[in-house]
Amino acid sequence: MASAALTSKGQITIPIDVRRKLGLKPGDRVRFVEGANGEYILRPKTNSIMDLAGIAHYSGPPVTIEEMNETIAQGWAGDWSKER
């Protein structure tokens, strides 16, 4: 059974065998999930689509919904014709 000591700053080092089993790498985040009996479960935090908010920057003129839909339709139609 793996164990770790708590520092005065409230930090712990997750033992290497636990990190390997959880697939954790430096910089990864973890969640502490409270179980029904008051125990806590350590789980890797998977990214949400919301974590991508603001990652892409567009500096061109505003585009209308209609223009977006038309471009999507043209792209889909082009992909569809390539498959046949």
Residue pairs with C-beta under 8 A, 6 or more apart in sequence:
2 15
2 17
2 18
3 15
4 12
4 13
4 14
4 15
5 12
6 12
14 22
14 24
14 30
14 42
18 24
18 42
19 25
22 30
22 42
22 43
22 44
23 44
24 30
24 44
28 44
28 45
29 44
29 45
30 42
30 43
30 44
30 45
31 42
31 43
31 44
31 45
32 40
32 41
32 42
32 43
33 40
33 41
33 42
33 43
34 40
34 41
35 41
